[in-house]
Amino acid sequence: MSYEIQQATPADDAQIEALLDRTFGYDRKQRTSYRLRDGIAPLPRLSFVARHADGGLLASIRYWPIRIARTPAILLGPLAVEPALQGQGYGKALVRHSLSEAKRQGHRLCVVIGAPGYYEPFGFVSAPAAGLVMPGPVAPERFQVLALRAGALAGLHGVLGRTDAADPESDRAPRRA
Ligand SMILES: CC(C)(COP(=O)(O)OP(=O)(O)OC[C@H]1O[C@@H](n2cnc3c(N)ncnc32)[C@H](O)[C@@H]1OP(=O)(O)O)[C@@H](O)C(=O)NCCC(=O)NCCS
């Protein structure tokens, strides 16, 4: 199918939200990762959609600004592909394109909560093993991190926090959902 990857615009928001509800379910915002996103806008220059030549939305990827202790980072996701079109390469194409853009835009660290088998080929490694802590319940094997710059993981450890937190260090103790 002929398609293009384009930067998402505010006009895509309603279609993207509907796609996310279809792929993740209406309770998706209960997840721990949404604590880091709630009330914060996704990064517009890292919000992409895959579109069919006829204009139909096929897939979407977004990133949120977060902190790892005091270090700025980005949170990959949600990534969603139209259910009838999964397994045809759209997801990987969006991840590849957006990570390359993230590097180009100067981001240094990317976190994802997702299937390890899917993200390992892009270079993601275990975040708990790297000393990172989620501020709530998460399956440890799904919690992964990628250094977008060589050496960006060196000496890094701490709790993930919201980018608008006044003092990320004050949010050290993990809480239950
Ligand atoms: C998960 C998802 C984003 C993958 O995108 P996609 O376009 O369907 O998948 P792609 O065609 O890019 O990749 C397919 C490959 O990924 C693998 N894959 C798909 N889902 C996987 C998973 N959960 N764990 C491990 N591997 C997975 C497939 O086995 C396939 O492997 P192959 O290339 O060796 O054959 C998509 O299926 C989706 O939207 N799922 C529902 C929402 C979701 O779970 N999102 C995950 C965000 S972490």
The ligand as an SDF file (V2000), in Angstrom:
LIG
                    3D

 48 50  0  0  0  0  0  0  0  0999 V2000
    2.5710   -3.2830   18.2220 C   0  0  0  0  0  0  0  0  0  0  0  0
    2.3390   -2.5010   16.9360 C   0  0  0  0  0  0  0  0  0  0  0  0
    2.6180   -1.0270   17.1310 C   0  0  0  0  0  0  0  0  0  0  0  0
    3.3390   -3.0500   15.8770 C   0  0  0  0  0  0  0  0  0  0  0  0
    3.1850   -2.3730   14.6670 O   0  0  0  0  0  0  0  0  0  0  0  0
    2.9170   -3.2180   13.3410 P   0  0  0  0  0  0  0  0  0  0  0  0
    2.8880   -2.3040   12.1960 O   0  0  0  0  0  0  0  0  0  0  0  0
    1.7130   -4.0790   13.5660 O   0  0  0  0  0  0  0  0  0  0  0  0
    4.1720   -4.1750   13.3100 O   0  0  0  0  0  0  0  0  0  0  0  0
    5.3560   -4.1450   12.2430 P   0  0  0  0  0  0  0  0  0  0  0  0
    4.8090   -4.6230   10.9440 O   0  0  0  0  0  0  0  0  0  0  0  0
    6.0740   -2.8810   12.2900 O   0  0  0  0  0  0  0  0  0  0  0  0
    6.2970   -5.2360   12.8530 O   0  0  0  0  0  0  0  0  0  0  0  0
    5.9550   -6.5600   12.7890 C   0  0  0  0  0  0  0  0  0  0  0  0
    7.0030   -7.3450   13.5310 C   0  0  0  0  0  0  0  0  0  0  0  0
    6.9420   -6.9870   14.9090 O   0  0  0  0  0  0  0  0  0  0  0  0
    6.6680   -8.1390   15.6630 C   0  0  0  0  0  0  0  0  0  0  0  0
    5.7880   -7.7580   16.7720 N   0  0  0  0  0  0  0  0  0  0  0  0
    4.5640   -7.1860   16.6910 C   0  0  0  0  0  0  0  0  0  0  0  0
    4.0650   -7.0200   17.9300 N   0  0  0  0  0  0  0  0  0  0  0  0
    5.0020   -7.4980   18.7790 C   0  0  0  0  0  0  0  0  0  0  0  0
    5.0590   -7.6400   20.1700 C   0  0  0  0  0  0  0  0  0  0  0  0
    4.0720   -7.2340   20.9520 N   0  0  0  0  0  0  0  0  0  0  0  0
    6.1830   -8.2010   20.6980 N   0  0  0  0  0  0  0  0  0  0  0  0
    7.2110   -8.6030   19.9220 C   0  0  0  0  0  0  0  0  0  0  0  0
    7.1990   -8.5000   18.5820 N   0  0  0  0  0  0  0  0  0  0  0  0
    6.1010   -7.9620   18.0350 C   0  0  0  0  0  0  0  0  0  0  0  0
    5.9690   -9.0830   14.7070 C   0  0  0  0  0  0  0  0  0  0  0  0
    6.1310  -10.4200   15.1270 O   0  0  0  0  0  0  0  0  0  0  0  0
    6.7410   -8.8300   13.4180 C   0  0  0  0  0  0  0  0  0  0  0  0
    8.0040   -9.4720   13.4250 O   0  0  0  0  0  0  0  0  0  0  0  0
    8.7860   -9.8080   12.0580 P   0  0  0  0  0  0  0  0  0  0  0  0
    9.1030   -8.4800   11.4010 O   0  0  0  0  0  0  0  0  0  0  0  0
    9.9950  -10.5120   12.5380 O   0  0  0  0  0  0  0  0  0  0  0  0
    7.8310  -10.6180   11.2590 O   0  0  0  0  0  0  0  0  0  0  0  0
    0.9090   -2.6810   16.3890 C   0  0  0  0  0  0  0  0  0  0  0  0
    0.6760   -4.0470   16.1490 O   0  0  0  0  0  0  0  0  0  0  0  0
   -0.1790   -2.1480   17.3290 C   0  0  0  0  0  0  0  0  0  0  0  0
   -0.6190   -1.0110   17.1670 O   0  0  0  0  0  0  0  0  0  0  0  0
   -0.6250   -2.9600   18.2790 N   0  0  0  0  0  0  0  0  0  0  0  0
   -1.6600   -2.5470   19.2080 C   0  0  0  0  0  0  0  0  0  0  0  0
   -1.1780   -1.4400   20.1250 C   0  0  0  0  0  0  0  0  0  0  0  0
    0.1060   -1.8280   20.8210 C   0  0  0  0  0  0  0  0  0  0  0  0
    0.2230   -2.8890   21.4210 O   0  0  0  0  0  0  0  0  0  0  0  0
    1.0980   -0.9420   20.7240 N   0  0  0  0  0  0  0  0  0  0  0  0
    2.3840   -1.2440   21.3120 C   0  0  0  0  0  0  0  0  0  0  0  0
    3.0190   -0.0220   21.8280 C   0  0  0  0  0  0  0  0  0  0  0  0
    4.3600   -0.5660   22.8080 S   0  0  0  0  0  0  0  0  0  0  0  0
  1  2  1  0
  2  3  1  0
  2  4  1  0
  2 36  1  0
  4  5  1  0
  5  6  1  0
  6  7  2  0
  6  8  1  0
  6  9  1  0
  9 10  1  0
 10 11  2  0
 10 12  1  0
 10 13  1  0
 13 14  1  0
 14 15  1  0
 15 16  1  0
 15 30  1  0
 16 17  1  0
 17 18  1  0
 17 28  1  0
 18 19  1  0
 18 27  1  0
 19 20  2  0
 20 21  1  0
 21 22  1  0
 21 27  2  0
 22 23  1  0
 22 24  2  0
 24 25  1  0
 25 26  2  0
 26 27  1  0
 28 29  1  0
 28 30  1  0
 30 31  1  0
 31 32  1  0
 32 33  2  0
 32 34  1  0
 32 35  1  0
 36 37  1  0
 36 38  1  0
 38 39  2  0
 38 40  1  0
 40 41  1  0
 41 42  1  0
 42 43  1  0
 43 44  2  0
 43 45  1  0
 45 46  1  0
 46 47  1  0
 47 48  1  0
M  END
$$$$
